[in-house]
Amino acid sequence: MTSPCPPISDADWPEELADMKGGFATGLNVYRTMAHHPSLLRAWADLRQHVVKGSALGAVRSELVILRAAHRMGSAYEWAHHVHRSRQLGMEAARIEAMRQTPEGEDGLIAEAVDALFDQKRLPAELESRLARAIGRQAVFDLIATVGFYSTLGYILMTYETPIDADIAD
């Protein structure tokens, strides 16, 4: 199938997004795909900034949440990109791969929470309480938001068969 919304090239970049050219929006194929809907991409920017850069989860926990969500979604794009980012943070291959299985300790708690959101569409009270004690309540909110954010991206990526960016695929 040929995607009706392939990533938009620099040459075809929408004029209404000219101010975003050269920033995060042109850095990855996922955002180049989202550029087919300029107002959505523009609205996405602030939430992206928080989820990707300002989350109370911190960088490593965020990557663990994203890896588990990517695994549960079956999103090859998100998995590949976040394996790459996790490696850049110094995470070992075994820890990354464990997010496809049943990890232990705090990683297991994070995986359990992501699974609950996918399976039950909520965090049961007992699980939310354990998470809040372990990582803090704001981080629990950010975990929920991160799963929602990356689920939405996964739906877009898989619907439009967005290719993994060349530097990541290599």
C-alpha atoms as one frame of an Amber mdcrd trajectory, in Angstrom:
protein
   0.000   0.000   0.000   1.176   3.485  -0.810   0.454   5.868   2.042  -1.953
   8.718   1.298   0.080  10.750   3.826   3.792  10.058   3.432   6.220  12.263
   5.368   6.268  15.745   3.814   9.600  16.822   2.350  11.197  20.194   3.040
  10.315  21.255  -0.500   6.610  20.562   0.096   6.508  21.800   3.705   3.193
  23.613   4.411   3.480  27.400   4.411   1.324  27.631   7.562   4.037  25.646
   9.378   6.984  27.660   8.044   7.937  28.746  11.564   8.247  25.080  12.616
  10.566  24.147   9.752  13.991  23.205  11.061  12.683  22.388  14.558  11.274
  19.199  16.025   8.538  19.089  13.354  10.974  18.438  10.526  13.290  16.241
  12.574  11.293  13.011  12.402   9.050  11.282   9.886   6.224  11.036  12.419
   5.930  14.834  12.574   6.472  15.161   8.830   3.460  12.844   8.487   1.431
  14.865  10.998   2.205  17.987   8.947  -0.597  16.893   6.609  -2.802  18.398
   9.359  -0.990  21.643  10.268  -3.319  22.735  13.060  -2.998  19.341  14.774
   0.797  19.441  14.564   0.843  22.984  15.951  -1.453  22.022  18.853   0.663
  18.915  19.457   3.826  20.960  20.040   3.107  22.080  23.619   2.032  18.654
  24.834   5.033  17.121  23.087   7.312  19.566  24.885   5.957  18.480  28.251
   5.798  14.741  27.581   9.191  14.545  25.876  11.167  17.208  27.775   9.363
  18.158  30.991   7.822  14.978  32.367   8.009  14.280  36.089   8.955  10.720
  35.087  12.444  11.786  34.067  14.204  10.579  30.934  14.796   6.909  31.812
  11.340   6.207  33.228   9.769   7.990  30.257  11.658   5.731  27.866  10.546
   2.653  29.800   6.913   3.781  29.540   7.290   4.497  25.818   9.027   1.175
  25.134   6.250  -0.756  26.856   3.563   1.261  25.053   5.337   0.736  21.704
   5.495  -2.985  22.407   1.820  -3.145  23.341   0.830  -1.087  20.272   2.997
  -3.159  17.966   4.530   0.060  16.644   7.859  -0.815  15.006   8.575   2.902
  14.435   8.177   3.836  18.100  10.038   0.746  19.301  13.034   1.439  17.025
  13.197   5.132  17.896  12.956   4.552  21.621  15.440   1.690  21.676  17.814
   4.208  20.091  16.956   6.903  22.659  17.215   4.426  25.539  20.691   3.401
  24.384  21.678   7.072  24.242  20.631   7.327  27.901  22.938   4.422  28.741
  20.304   1.748  29.211  21.583  -1.781  28.670  20.118  -3.989  25.933  18.786
  -6.515  28.473  16.832  -3.817  30.324  15.381  -2.516  27.069  14.424  -5.983
  25.847  12.863  -6.794  29.233  10.149  -4.221  28.471   8.814  -6.768  25.935
   8.657  -9.401  28.666   7.980  -9.229  32.398  10.591  -6.934  33.939  11.283
  -6.836  37.660  11.384  -4.094  40.275  10.331  -0.576  39.329  10.550  -1.431
  35.624   7.995  -4.168  36.277   5.734  -1.709  38.071   5.924   0.623  35.082
   5.137  -2.247  32.694   2.212  -3.289  34.891   0.845   0.267  34.779   1.153
   0.542  30.994  -0.510  -2.858  30.621  -3.366  -1.786  32.898  -3.960   1.306
  30.774  -4.082  -0.800  27.605  -6.158  -3.618  29.101  -8.405  -1.883  31.635
  -8.318   1.688  30.276  -7.408   2.916  33.763  -5.067   2.396  36.680  -6.828
   0.419  39.400  -6.694   2.223  42.775  -4.226  -0.212  44.324  -1.828   0.069
  41.374  -2.128   3.863  41.270  -1.311   3.954  44.985   1.798   1.771  44.557
   2.925   3.937  41.635   2.353   7.190  43.526   4.445   5.892  46.447   7.221
   4.717  44.120   7.457   7.577  41.600   5.205  10.393  42.863   1.698  11.390
  41.871   2.736  13.900  39.201   4.808  11.168  37.583   1.694   8.946  37.611
  -0.186  11.652  35.695   2.738  11.902  33.280   2.827   8.123  32.843  -0.859
   8.160  31.861  -0.316  11.132  29.525   2.740   9.490  27.955   0.831   6.304
  27.185  -1.977   8.355  25.635   0.451  10.540  23.667   2.413   7.615  22.239
  -0.731   5.578  21.579  -2.028   8.433  19.442   1.306   8.647  17.623   1.238
   4.873  17.139  -2.212   5.045  15.554  -0.978   7.719  13.143   2.268   5.898
  12.372   0.598   2.565  11.696  -2.346   4.018   9.769  -0.069   5.911   7.404
   2.744   3.327   7.417   5.263   6.007   8.325   8.771   4.730   7.588  11.374
   4.544  10.340  13.789   7.442   9.898  16.924   6.381   7.990  19.396   7.255
  10.759  17.450   5.080  13.209  16.934   2.227  10.734  20.705   2.126  10.162
